Amino acid sequence: MHVLLVEDDAVLADGLTRLLQGHAMVVDVVASGTQADQVLQRAEVAVVVLDIGLPGIDGFEVVRRLRARGSAVPVLLLTARDAIEDRVRGLELGADDYLVKPFATAELVARIKALARRNTPKPVSLSLGRLTLDTSSKRAHIEGRPVELSVREWAVLEYLLQHSARVVSKQQIIDAILPWGEDVSLNAVEVYISRLRIKIADAGISIRTIRGFGYMLEQDV
């Protein structure tokens, strides 16, 4: 996994580089936002670990320029700032995750790996029974008939299809559809599941409740 680390604190950058290399990651390090912007214009990386407070252009501007070029490379922001406004700004500009210094190194490694997995190309379509999801156009069909879904309903159904015939918990669903920790209750998941059951009732598939564990999407026998 190729990681670009953008950090102007030399001691911290050295420590993080050694940490990530110990987890089989290839790490390039730059110390300014300007350098990061230049590297990202010519190099392909799996994840960018980006400090916000940088010499030259700051981390926010690096993210803004990256997304303006149409790049979807995952970005994990690192900052000593803990104001909610900074978190919101970073995410609205297109960052994918956020860690406030000081942080646990194990959590940093886990978040980088999660972002890399999330950015792995997904199938263009997912199908089960008579239901097909076109993941590129975000359209659902039952034997050609369109199924109207809200953004959250789509996300839940896509996750269930990706894990069909396996039990997934409510918390796993929340973590998958809301990776930045937006406040959604477990009861809200029940509402989405209830709506989906109605909308896919004639698709030849069922969302089973596995009491005490969660839900499982399976094809009707």
HELIX and SHEET records of a PDB file:
HELIX    1   1 ALA A   10  GLN A   21  1                                  12    
HELIX    2   2 GLY A   33  ARG A   42  1                                  10    
HELIX    3   3 GLY A   59  ALA A   68  1                                  10    
HELIX    4   4 ILE A   84  LEU A   93  1                                  10    
HELIX    5   5 THR A  105  ARG A  118  1                                  14    
HELIX    6   6 VAL A  151  GLN A  162  1                                  12    
HELIX    7   7 LYS A  170  ILE A  177  1                                   8    
HELIX    8   8 LEU A  186  LYS A  199  1                                  14    
SHEET    1   A 5 VAL A  26  VAL A  30  0                                        
SHEET    2   A 5 HIS A   2  VAL A   6  1                                        
SHEET    3   A 5 VAL A  47  ASP A  51  1                                        
SHEET    4   A 5 VAL A  75  THR A  79  1                                        
SHEET    5   A 5 ASP A  97  VAL A 100  1                                        
SHEET    1   B 4 SER A 125  LEU A 128  0                                        
SHEET    2   B 4 LEU A 131  ASP A 134 -1                                        
SHEET    3   B 4 ARG A 139  ILE A 142 -1                                        
SHEET    4   B 4 ARG A 145  VAL A 147 -1                                        
SHEET    1   C 2 ILE A 205  ILE A 210  0                                        
SHEET    2   C 2 GLY A 214  GLN A 219 -1                                        
END                                                                             
